């Protein structure tokens, strides 16, 4: 038979017992194997280092035509170079897929070494930007040009920051895959040129600052007023200041302890006098609320935003 075509494979009848082969004479060693149990698979037959070998290339339903045609030539090339394609084929079949790498990343790296918020960002990146079609692919099948195209697509649709963050995340994933012996080849996301990122500079105008101050003065919850004023004076991250408890504040020494920072360790900050005034409350109330986080409620955010909008309309009249 000169060439195994799709029509020939579809018409091929299964044997009553055991297995039978339809051999392709145009590609030496290439054949279609049919079994009595109803399986159709492509195989390669030949001798490797003097021993007869039969290597299963793939099932007919799941094996794509271009890869099916390349596989026999790849096997013969390995034989010429003195390698054992049977062992290489078994190694390839055991190679982890991208879904295995994602699972290992969160179990072995992220959950142990990253903060909850960073883990959430990684999960968002995986679900939002990494193609779902990659989940079932072997790691070595993901090519550099695919990663470059993904970078360009995300940049056009979602912006340069999101595109660059995705590439940095993929670069970390594949570097860990190499470290964990899940990938022996090159990192497909290495040395991809990132988009130029321009820092966003935004300052409050005097009019906007006046509206912010007025909205805070109108806020009935003193904790929210104190929170925002202290954040402006100390320049802390929102999550850092939200982790502060009353036990972390020493008004006598004028210090504030951040129990959790981005670096993963506590940090002490000096409190200027205006910050101390913002945090000064009656001693009996401070004792009662000792250990309670300083956290403004969501409705306070809404009140402040509504207050800003009210003052903005009043200023335009």
N, C-alpha and C positions, 0 to 999 in steps of 0.2 A: 504494500500500500504506500503510495508516494508521499502523502501528507495527511496528517490527522486534522480534519476540519471540525468545526462545531457541529455541522450537520451529521457527519459520521459518528461523532460521539453521542449525539442525541438519538440516533437510530440504532446504536449498538445494543444488542440483546445480552441480557445477563445469563451466565451459565446456570445449569441446573444444580451443579455441585462445584465446590471449590472456587477456583478463579481462572480467568482466561485473559490473554493479552492481545491487543491490537498494536503492532509495531509500526513506527514511522520510519520508512526507509530513507527519507531525506535528511533526518537528523539521527545519526548513529546513537543507539542506546535509548532513544526516547520512545515511550510506549504508553498506551492507555490500559489500565488494569480494571477489569470488571469482576466483581465477586457475586456469589450466589445470594448474599445478603442485600444486594441492591446498591453497592457502592461503586462509584466511578472515580478513579484517581489517576493522575499522571505520575509516571515513574521513570527512573533512569536505571538501565541495567548495564553492567560492565565489570571489568576487573580492575581492582585498585591494589597495587603492590602484590599482584599475583593472586589475590583472593577475589572470588565473585561477590559482587555487591549489588543490592537493589535498593535504591534511594527513592522514597516517596517525595515527590515535588509538591503536590497539593491536590486537594479535592477539586473536581470539575466545577461544582457550583460556586465555590468561593475563590477560585484561582483565576486571576485576570489574564487575558490573552498575551499582552506584551511581556509580562513576567514569566508566563509559561514558556514562551518562545526563547527567552534569554536563559532560563535555568539550565537546560542541557549544555549549552555552550559554556556556561559558567563552571559547570562540573568538569567538563573536558579541560578547560583552562587550568583548573586547580590540579588535575592529574599531570599535565605537562610540567607544571611548576614543582611537582613532587609533594604536593599537599594531599591530605586525605579529605575529599569533599564529603564523605559520609560523616566524619566527625564534625566537620564545619557545619554541615546541615543540621545535625542534632544540636549543636551549640546555638545556631540561629533560631531553631524552633523553641529553645528554652529561654531565649532573650526576652527580658521584661517588656511590657507594653507601656505606653505613656500613662495609662491609668494606674499602673503599679508604681510608677515614679511619683505621681501626685500623692498617692496614699502613703508611700514611704516618707515623702517630704514632710507631711504634717505629723506623722507618728514619730519619726526619728529626729526631726530638726525643729519645725515650727513650734510644736506643742511643748518642747523642752527648753527652747532658747529664745522664743519671741513672746512679746506681750500680747494680751488678748486682742487689743485693737489692731496690731500689726497682722495677727493671724486672720482677723476679719477682712483686712485689706487684701491679703493673699487669696482668700476664698472668693472674694468679689472679682479679683482679676481672673481667676480660673473660670468662673461661671460666666463672666461678661465678655472677656476678650479672647481667651484661648479656644480655638475651634473644637466643637464637640467631636468632629470627625477624627481628631487626633487620639482620642481615648483608647481605641482598639489597635493602634498602630505600634509596631516595634520602634524602639527608640532610634535605631540606626536607619530607619526608613524616613525619618523626618529630615528634610534637606535644608541647607542654608538658604536657598532661593525662596523656599516656602516661608521661612521666618522673616526674610526681607520683605516679601509681599505682605505678610501679616502686619509688619511694622508700618508699611506705607498705608495699608487699608485703615488701620486704627487711627493713624495720624490724620487722614482725610475726614474720617467720620466722627472721631471723638477728641481730636486735638493732639498736639505734640507731647504734652505731659503724660497722657495716658499711654501713648505709643511707646515712649521711652521707658516708662515704668514697667510695661509688659515685657520688653526686651530684657531689662535688668532682672526681672523675676525669672524668665526662661533661662537666662544665663546662669543664674544661681541653681536652678533645677538641674540643668545638664552638667554643671560642675560637680554637684553632689552625686549625680548618677555615675560619673567617672570615678569619683572617690569611693563610692560604694560598690564598684565593679559591676554596675548594671549596664554600663556603656563603655565599650573599648575604643570607639572611634572618636572623632573630633566633636567638639561642642558646636552644634549648628548655629548657635546664636552668638558665638564669639566674634569679636572685632566687627560687629555690625555698627555702622556709623549712625549715631543717634541724631535726632533733630536738635537744632539749637534752641535752647530754652531761655526765654527772656524773663527776667524777674519782674513780677507784677508789683508796681509801686502805687500805693493808694494811701492818701492822707486825708484826714478830716479837714474840711474847710472851717474857718471860724464860725460860720453860720451853722454847719452841721454839728460842731462841737457844742455850741450853745443849746441846740435841740437835744443832744444827748444828755447834757447836764440837767436840763429842765425835766426830761423824762425820768431821770434817776431821782431827782428831788421829789417828783410826784409819785414814785413807787412806794406803796405802803409797807412792803416787806423790807425791813432793815437789813436782813441777810443778803438780799439781792443787791441792794445799794452798796453794801460793803464789799461783796464779791467783785463787782465790776470795778469799783475804785481801786481795790487792792491789785486786781489783775493789771490795770493800766499802770500802776506805780511800780510793780515788781516785774512786769513783762513775762510772767509765767505762762505756760500752756494751760489751756482750759482744763484738760484732764488732770494735770498736776495739782492745780488749785482745788479741783473737786475732790481730790483724795485727802485733803487736809482735814484734820479733826481738831477740836478745841484743845485737846491735850498736846497738839503740836505747836501751839501758840504761847509764847512767853512775852507778855506785854511789859514785864519789869525789865527783862534783858533785851527787849525789842528784837526778838528773833522769831522766825517762822520756819518750821521744819517741813520740807516737802517729803513725805514718806515714799513717794514713787516718782521717779523721773525717767526720761527717755533712756538714760544710761543704765537704768535698772538698780540704782542705789539712792538712798536718801540724800537730801541736800539742805543745808541751812542758809537762810537768807536774812539779812538785816531788815528790820522794819523801820521805814521813815516815820516821822511823827504823824503826818496825815494818815498813814495806814493804820497806826496805833489808834488814832482817834476814830477811824471808821470801824475798828473792831472792838472798841470799848463798849461794854455792856455791863449792867449791874452784876456784882460778884455772885449774888445768889442765883441769878439766871445762868451765869456761866458754869456754876457748880452743877446745876440741874442738867444742863445740856453737855456736860463733859463727855467726850467720846462720840458725840453725834457729828457726822460729817457736815461740813459747811457746803450745802448744796442748794442752789436756788431751784425752785420748782418751775416746771414748764410753763405754768400759767403766768409766772413772773416775766418770762421771755415775751409772751404774747402781750402782756400789759405794756412792757417797755416799747415793743414795736408799734403797738397802737398809739402809745404816747408820742413816739417820734413822728408818726404820720399826722397826728392831730396838730402838733406844733408846726409841722411843715405847712399844713394848709393855713394855719393861722398866720404864719409869716408871709404868705403870698397875698393875703387880703389887703 
